[in-house]
Amino acid sequence: MLRRAAPSAAALGRRTLSATTSPSPTAAATAAASSSAVNSILLRSLKEHYLEVSKMTPPPKMSPPAPFTIVKGALDKPSSPVLRREYGEGEEISISVARLANILPAGADSDSDGAGGGGGMSSSINQLFLHVDIAKPGTGKSLQFLCGLYPDAVGIHSVCLRSKNRSWEGDMTSKGGGEYRGRIFQELDEKLRDALHLYIEARGINEKLFRFLQAWLYVKDHRNLIRWFKSVGSFISEPKTK
């Protein structure tokens, strides 16, 4: 009877390693087909939502209250001032805007009255958060206000003197460190609070800005969403590089 020599331990190890690291062609094909099916479902869903959002009716085009002017390119930048104007002896005033719901935690501010929701705009755009920067020529500082803006009112959340060109998004979200920001606004004397409200109102920071900024923010959100659908779809459908 012929006998075959038993394989060595090294040979057995090589066979085992080869068997565990080299999936069968059938398994690889099944995985590829499954991945392709999932991608197709996702791409179809992205396309459906893209088309749905594309059909949404934008709010009527409007201009900001004079003498504010729109900052060129603001719609296409992640964060930048939206409006700008001059006041008095060379003061430069710029306004940035965000949804109040994106800045304050849920329940932190409940003054929304649900008005002004035309054009498909959600109720969260009925509460806006403003960063107002007031700079004087020849100084390296600016007086900065963080305010809540509503259809019928504006309220100051904080006021501080800061270095120019600081990131307004950082100012909105930062909770400590850096330059001294003064006392909490609600802890200030009532007469001082009233005087600060008069100070910004004299510079055109009031509820008359609301309708324009609400519409502007809606258009910006709409553009960002359209861009997001496109970029995610392109990423999913992009072929793998070997």
LINLINNOR-V599914 format. One line per field, one symbol per residue. phi: phi as a letter, one per 40 degrees, with the letter a starting at -180 (. if undefined). burial: + if it has 24 or more other C-alpha atoms within 12 Angstrom, else -. A space follows every 50 residues. Layout:
phi->???
burial->???
This chain:
phi->.cbbccccccccccccccccbbccdccccccccccccccccccccccccd cccccccccdcabcdcccbcccgcccbdaadcbaabafcgcbbbbbbacc ccbccdgcabccbgcgccggccccccbbbbbbbbbbcgbcbacbbbbcbb dbabbccaaabbccgcccccccbcbaggccbgcddcccddcccccccccc cccgcaccccdccccccccccccccdccdccccccccccccc
burial->------------------------------------------+--+---+ --+----++----+---+++----+----++++++-+----+++++++++ +-++----+--+---+----+-+++++++++++++------+++++++++ +-++++++++++-+-+-++-++------------+----------++--+ --+++++-++++++++++++++---+--++--+---------
